[in-house]
Amino acid sequence: MTDVVWAYPGDAGAVAAHVARVIARHGPKRLAFTGGSTPLKVFALLAQQGLDWSDVTITLTDDRRVPDDHPASNFGKLNAALGASGAAFERLEEGMAVQPFDLVWLGMGEDGHIASLFPHMHALVRPGPSVIATTPIPLPPEAPFDRLTLNKRALKATREIILVVTGASKKALLEQVLAGSDAYPVSDILRGYGPPVTIYWSE
């Protein structure tokens, strides 16, 4: 079973320190970052650290199918935050095969979804680690867009996963999953066979 640990502390500074340690490793690194508001805080912290990003390739775990300059574009926000870092950026393209990662950073929704793998969705199934198209059911009113996302095999094709969540309700859901629930997309990451997971939780 998956090795799961809770990190203390679990705030943005601790997440930034974890990512910085991966970046500092010798040789090429491949990282997959989540979207949302928390990563922007971490990106700002990382940008202040003088890290060498020259052998780092960054992709997203998922994104909305909108132009880069759309407010809902995770790629647009990632590029604005780290575009000057010297890292290479790999865009998500439907059907593309995905090479293994050194780190996959996941968030989680209130419904237990990870990346853009929702409890209920239309999705195109593809074999192997790849990028698939998904449409949440129902479409979230705050982000009513089709998505591109790494599939489960791609998310698990990594040396390690960090799962970064905030709020008491999400902590309760994770505790429910770790106690045995298989009812959520995150269940497969925490309870199936796969890479080790470090949970960073803060209020």
N, C-alpha and C positions, 0 to 999 in steps of 0.2 A: 504494500500500500504506500501511498504518497507520504513522504516525510513532511509534516507541517509544523512550523514553529511560529509563535507570536513574538514580534519584535518589541522591545521596550528601550527607548521611547518609540512611539509610532507616528511622530509628526513629520512635517515636510522636511525639516532639517535632517532627520534620520534617513528618510528616503533618498535625499540628495547625497548623503554620505555613502549609502549602499551603491548607488549608481556610479558615483565617482570612483569607488574601489574597483568596479568592473572596468571602467574606462582606463584605469591606471595599469591594468594587466598588460603584459607584453604581447605584442602581435595584434593581428586584425581582430576586431570585435564586431558582432552584429547584435543590435538592440532593437526591440520592438516596444514602442511606447503607446500608452493609452491616451485618449483625448480627455477633455473635461477641464474643470477649473483647477483642481489640485496640481496637475502637471505644470501649469503655468507658474505656480509658486516655486516648484522644484527647479524648473528650467532657469528661473531668475537666480536661484541660489547657485546652480551649476555654472552659469555664465560668469559668476564672480570669482571662480576658483582657479582660473588660469590653466585649465586642463588641456591636454593634447588630444584633440579629436581627430587628428589626421588619418588614423587607421580605424576609425569608427564608421560603421554604416548604420543608419537609423531608418526604420520604417514604422508604420503605425499598426496597431493591432486591428484597427477598423477606422472607417471614415464614412461620412455622409456623401452621397453622390451629388455634390454641388461644386460650383467653381471655387478655385483657391481663394478668391477675394470675398466669398460669401461668409457672413458671420458664423455660420454653422460648420465651416470647413476646419477640421482638425489639422489637415496638412498646412493650411494657411497660417494657423496659429503656431504650429511647430516651426515652420520656416521663419516666421517673424521672430520667434524666440531664439532659435539656434542656427539660423541660416548663415550667420557670420562666424560660426564656431570652427569651420574647417571640416566638419563631418560630411560624409556623403549621405544623400537621401534617396531612399528607394520607394517609389510610388506603388501603391496597391493597384493591381490590374486584374480584372476578373479572369480566373482560370490560370494565372501564373503559378508555376511551382515555387515553393518557398524553401530556401536553404536554412539549415539549423541556426539557432540564435545562441548567444551567450547569456542573454537576459531577456525575459518577457515580463513587461510591467502591465498588470491588469488592474482595472477598476471593477466595480460591481454596482448594478442598479438595485433599486428597492425590491425588484422582482427576482433578483438573483441572476440577472443576465450578465454575461462577461463578453468583452469586445462587442460585436453585434450579433451574438448568439442568444436569442430571446427564448423564453418558455414557449411562446407561440409565434410562429413566423413562417413566411414563404421563403424557401431556400433552395438553391441549386446545389445538389450533392456532387462532390468531386472526390475522387480517390487520392490518397496521399496528402502530404502537407501542401495546401494550396489556398488561394484566395477565392472566396465564393461571394455571390450576391445574395443579400437577404432583405426582406421587408418585414418589419415587426408587425404583429397583429395584437391589438390595434396599433396604428401609428401613434407615437407619442405626440400630443399636441404641441409640446415645446420644441420638437424636432421631427416634423412629419416628412421624413425623407427615406428613400431607399438607401441601402448601405452596401459597402464592400467590407469584408472581414476575413481575417485569418480563420480557417476552420480549426476544429479541435486538434487535429493532428499537427497542424502548423504551430498552434499555441503550445503544444507539449514538446515540440522539437527544439528543446532548449536545455542549457545546463541548469537553469533555475528560473523560477517564477517569483515575482513579488506581487502581492495582492494588496492594494492600497485602498482603504475604505474609511469613511467618516460617519459618525452618528450612531446612536444607540440601537436603532432599528436594524441597521445592517450588521452590527455586531451580534445581535440576537439571531439573525438569520444564519450567520456563519456558525454560531454555536449549535444551532439546530442541525445544520449540515454535518458538522463534525461529530454530532451525537448519533448520526445514522441516516439522516434524510437524503434521499436521492431525487428530490422533487424539483431541483433547480439546475440550470446550466452550470453554475459554479460547483455543483456536487461532483461532477466528473473530474474537475481540476483538483479538488481537495480529497476525494475519496477513491478515485480510480488509480490506476497505475500511471506514474508519470514522474516528472522531475520534482525536486524538493520545492516547497512553497514557503515563503516567509510572508506573514500577514503583518502589515503596518496599519494599525487602527488608531484613530484619534477622534475626539469629540467634535 
